Amino acid sequence: MGETAPVRGHLPDENPGFVGRRTELECVSAALADHRLVTVTGVGGVGKTRLALRAAHGVARRFPDGAWWTDLSQLDGDRLLVALVADSVDLADHTPGTATTGLRRRLADDRLLLVLDSCEHLTEPCARLVTELLAAAPGLTVLTTSRRPLGVAGEHVVPLDPLPPAGGDALELLRRAAGQDFPAAGPAGEICVRLEGIPLALELAAAQIRLQGAEAVRDQLGTRLDAPPEARFDLLAHTERVWPSRHQTLRAAIGWSHELSTPLERLLWARLSVFRGPFDLSSALAVCTGGPLDRATLPAALDGLVRSSVVRPPDAGGRLRMLDTIREYGATWLDRTGETGTVADRHAAHFRGLARRAETEWHGARQLRWYRTVDAHHTDLRTALDRLLRTDPDAALDLIGSVAFAWSCRGRLREARDGLEQALVLSEARGRVRARALWALGVTLVLQGESDPAQEVSERCAREARNTEYAEYTEYAAHAEHTEYAAPEEAPRGGRDRPGELTLDAAALAGLLALTTGRPMSAYVVVGHVLDAARGGPADSAARLRCHLVRVFALTGLGRLAEARRGALRLRALCQELDEHWTRTALEYQLALTGLLEGDPQAAAGHARAMLEGTRGLGASLGVALGLDVLATALAAAGDGERAADVSGTGEAYWRATGQPRRGLPGLRALHEKYTDTARATLGEPAYEEIFVRALTGLPQDGLDRALEGPGTPA
């Protein structure tokens, strides 16, 4: 598109292969001006997603609060529908209550466009959600794509037909996809007619043209499409009641591509259908090998599927994916081979292993890499969790316990809580895996502001940790008593008298809960007790580091500021040596708060900016909101009322993205109110409010960039 100035929201980049559709674009654009719900319907592969994306880009500027895209094809059921939509509109939902509470609140006062792509397998849940959101948010407009209408009152349906087979647009799409120029009269034109102008079918044909030439492709399609229906590979799992002839044409085109694939490519196509999101080569190797597909033959088979456009080429991160229609076809063949359950189990085992490695690598130099890996594979981790909840709840508890903390840091608190609560109910596993899951659930509840449930979970976590470590110590002691030699490194960290990692984390959870409910002395005592009894220093484990972090915050809350600052600086230096990001970011927040309490707003502002850089890198909306609050407070304390108002308005935008009113440590809330009142009085209420509202209604990213302009982190 010609317009490149930034707008609010998030839309994927457009497919450069978009061709024609001027009339349809005008129709969708006009419908979005007159109707609050517009659904683009059509057969699979007809181009609904491309049209909706082009239309959304074209009308985005009509919506002051942006245009936002949600890809529903990654869901295999409606359990996480609301969570996915919330994530797509940058709602890091920290709210308790019903699933739609935070989403309704997020959208209530906004004028935005929400695009729900690929609703056909979730028609009824989507209809209920859209009805609820439209009622709660008068400024909301929804654009959906589906193979059938949602059936919601007031829905305006735009049917999308294939490109005119004998027209120039179908031929132009074939030319672009094949990377060749064809005359209108000849094999290419005949291919367009035989494939009835269906874009996905034309792309598959273009891939074969690059390999065989247009004349050979025309002849093969003639043979296939002139055959009786039962010979057209009409094998898609989901039968359709509309446009049956065009579905037969598309199915025949996909089946023809399948027929032209080598046996190994066909086997890989089927097995790759288990991935719901993007995948990389290492994941494909882990999940899809077996039989004739091994580590030597699979890469060549994958390259063949990319060449034939069955698999989309890798993106900048090396991730590949299948279009949903082609994935469905592969799933049908996987079922025919009888491998569906086997491959799904391998998929679940692979992503359980990935989750465990991510947890193991959390403490140290690979933390950020694994944090981003967990984020990149979020869809398939969720798919694996769903599989394990049905087939192996103990393994499900292990998987969600490994990734829930990372999900919570990323703002996916509702998904983390949902998975943890389900697994804890279904699994009978005890010991470390349960203690870890209880710890993760407790952290999630604290971040959601649910102190009473968090207290109950915290107590359960402490009991499970204590019992587990005592049992491990007893077993080791009994073994050592009957063995001539017992290796010291095999001894459990915890025991009868010394707490281990599980107890340390349980103490950190109890301390975090005490801090957020205004009880710094309780936090100081509980973590101090276990740290004094435990072996080792803060660098030895993530649990020890978290306990030391809680103790630093407790010292701050108790007014022991010099001691708190010295402890925080020592821990920050340690984190820099470890290349540990999460704790370092939290320490910058503590140092900023300490600077404010000590009357040094310049130092506080520098630490706040360092915190914001860290939380932006982690994609943590709650952390950004907290950091903007402390920065706004520091600027106001330094007498810079205009910048304080600007940063505070941006902070309010980020707080709204969490679904919660402003909160934070009790000490900061009081300081924020005090210095904000001073800035308002100095600047004047009208001037302060004008700057605040301008920042609140502007692009949050632009506001964050402005906030980060200033002196760096103090020593």
QUIVENFEN-V818439 format. One record per backbone hydrogen bond with DSSP energy under -0.5 kcal/mol. NH is the residue of the N-H (numbers start at 0). CO is the residue of the C=O. If there is no record, write none. Layout:
nh & co
NH & CO
NH & CO
This chain:
nh & co
3 & 1
9 & 66
17 & 14
24 & 20
25 & 21
26 & 22
27 & 23
28 & 24
29 & 25
30 & 26
31 & 27
32 & 28
32 & 29
33 & 29
33 & 30
34 & 30
37 & 141
38 & 155
39 & 143
40 & 38
40 & 157
41 & 145
45 & 42
50 & 46
51 & 47
52 & 48
53 & 49
54 & 50
55 & 51
56 & 52
57 & 53
58 & 54
59 & 55
61 & 58
62 & 59
63 & 61
64 & 110
65 & 62
66 & 7
67 & 112
68 & 9
69 & 114
71 & 69
71 & 116
73 & 70
74 & 71
80 & 77
83 & 79
84 & 80
85 & 81
86 & 82
87 & 83
88 & 84
88 & 85
89 & 86
90 & 85
91 & 89
91 & 656
92 & 90
93 & 91
93 & 657
100 & 97
101 & 97
103 & 99
104 & 100
105 & 101
106 & 102
107 & 103
109 & 106
111 & 109
111 & 138
112 & 65
113 & 111
113 & 140
114 & 67
114 & 112
115 & 113
115 & 142
116 & 69
116 & 114
118 & 144
121 & 118
122 & 119
125 & 121
126 & 122
127 & 123
128 & 124
129 & 125
130 & 126
131 & 127
132 & 128
133 & 129
134 & 130
135 & 131
136 & 132
137 & 135
139 & 136
140 & 111
141 & 35
142 & 113
143 & 37
144 & 115
145 & 39
154 & 151
155 & 36
156 & 154
157 & 38
158 & 156
159 & 40
160 & 158
162 & 196
166 & 163
169 & 163
170 & 166
171 & 167
172 & 168
173 & 169
174 & 170
175 & 171
176 & 172
177 & 173
178 & 174
179 & 174
185 & 183
189 & 185
190 & 186
191 & 187
192 & 188
193 & 189
194 & 190
195 & 192
196 & 191
197 & 194
198 & 196
199 & 44
201 & 197
202 & 198
203 & 199
204 & 200
205 & 201
206 & 202
207 & 203
208 & 204
209 & 205
210 & 206
211 & 207
212 & 207
212 & 208
216 & 212
217 & 213
218 & 214
219 & 215
220 & 216
221 & 217
222 & 218
223 & 219
224 & 220
225 & 221
226 & 223
230 & 227
231 & 228
233 & 228
234 & 232
238 & 236
246 & 242
247 & 243
248 & 244
249 & 245
250 & 246
251 & 247
252 & 248
253 & 249
254 & 250
255 & 251
256 & 252
257 & 253
258 & 254
259 & 255
260 & 256
260 & 257
265 & 261
266 & 262
267 & 263
268 & 264
269 & 265
270 & 266
271 & 267
272 & 268
272 & 269
273 & 270
274 & 271
278 & 319
283 & 279
284 & 280
285 & 281
286 & 282
287 & 283
288 & 284
289 & 292
292 & 289
293 & 291
297 & 293
300 & 296
301 & 297
302 & 298
303 & 299
304 & 300
305 & 301
306 & 302
307 & 303
308 & 305
309 & 304
310 & 304
311 & 320
314 & 318
317 & 314
319 & 278
320 & 311
326 & 322
327 & 323
328 & 324
329 & 325
330 & 326
331 & 327
332 & 328
333 & 329
334 & 330
335 & 331
336 & 332
337 & 333
337 & 334
338 & 333
339 & 333
342 & 338
343 & 339
344 & 340
345 & 341
346 & 342
347 & 343
348 & 344
349 & 345
350 & 346
351 & 347
352 & 348
353 & 349
354 & 350
355 & 351
356 & 352
357 & 353
358 & 354
359 & 355
360 & 356
361 & 358
362 & 359
363 & 361
366 & 363
369 & 365
370 & 366
371 & 367
372 & 368
373 & 369
374 & 370
375 & 371
376 & 372
377 & 374
380 & 376
381 & 377
382 & 378
383 & 379
384 & 380
385 & 381
386 & 382
387 & 383
388 & 384
389 & 385
389 & 386
390 & 386
391 & 387
394 & 391
395 & 391
396 & 392
397 & 393
398 & 394
399 & 395
400 & 396
401 & 397
401 & 398
402 & 398
403 & 399
406 & 402
407 & 403
408 & 404
409 & 405
410 & 407
411 & 406
412 & 410
413 & 92
415 & 411
416 & 412
417 & 413
418 & 414
419 & 415
420 & 416
421 & 417
422 & 418
423 & 419
424 & 420
425 & 421
426 & 422
432 & 429
434 & 430
435 & 431
436 & 432
437 & 433
438 & 434
439 & 435
440 & 436
441 & 437
442 & 438
443 & 439
444 & 440
445 & 441
446 & 442
447 & 443
448 & 445
449 & 444
450 & 448
453 & 449
454 & 450
455 & 451
456 & 452
457 & 453
458 & 454
459 & 455
460 & 456
461 & 457
462 & 458
463 & 459
464 & 460
465 & 461
466 & 462
467 & 463
468 & 464
469 & 465
470 & 466
471 & 467
472 & 468
473 & 469
474 & 470
475 & 471
476 & 472
477 & 473
478 & 474
479 & 475
480 & 476
481 & 477
481 & 478
482 & 479
489 & 486
490 & 487
494 & 497
503 & 499
504 & 500
505 & 501
506 & 502
507 & 503
508 & 504
509 & 505
510 & 506
511 & 507
512 & 508
513 & 509
514 & 510
515 & 511
516 & 512
517 & 514
518 & 513
522 & 518
523 & 519
524 & 520
525 & 521
526 & 522
527 & 523
528 & 524
529 & 525
530 & 526
531 & 527
532 & 528
533 & 529
539 & 536
540 & 537
544 & 540
545 & 541
546 & 542
547 & 543
548 & 544
549 & 545
550 & 546
551 & 547
552 & 548
553 & 549
554 & 550
555 & 551
556 & 552
557 & 553
558 & 555
559 & 554
560 & 558
563 & 559
564 & 560
565 & 561
566 & 562
567 & 563
568 & 564
569 & 565
570 & 566
571 & 567
572 & 568
573 & 569
574 & 570
575 & 571
576 & 572
577 & 573
578 & 574
579 & 574
584 & 580
585 & 581
586 & 582
587 & 583
588 & 584
589 & 585
590 & 586
591 & 587
592 & 588
593 & 589
594 & 590
595 & 591
596 & 592
597 & 593
598 & 595
599 & 594
603 & 599
604 & 600
605 & 601
606 & 602
607 & 603
608 & 604
609 & 605
610 & 606
611 & 607
612 & 608
613 & 609
614 & 610
615 & 611
616 & 612
617 & 613
618 & 614
618 & 615
619 & 614
620 & 618
623 & 619
624 & 620
625 & 621
626 & 622
627 & 623
628 & 624
629 & 625
630 & 626
631 & 627
632 & 628
633 & 629
634 & 630
635 & 631
636 & 632
637 & 633
638 & 635
639 & 634
640 & 638
643 & 639
644 & 640
645 & 641
646 & 642
647 & 643
648 & 644
649 & 645
650 & 646
651 & 647
652 & 648
653 & 649
654 & 650
655 & 651
656 & 652
657 & 653
657 & 654
658 & 654
658 & 655
659 & 654
667 & 664
668 & 664
669 & 665
670 & 666
671 & 667
672 & 668
673 & 669
674 & 670
675 & 671
676 & 672
677 & 673
678 & 674
679 & 675
680 & 676
681 & 677
682 & 678
683 & 679
687 & 683
688 & 684
689 & 685
690 & 686
691 & 687
692 & 688
693 & 689
694 & 690
695 & 691
696 & 692
697 & 693
702 & 698
703 & 699
704 & 700
705 & 701
706 & 702
707 & 703
708 & 705
709 & 707
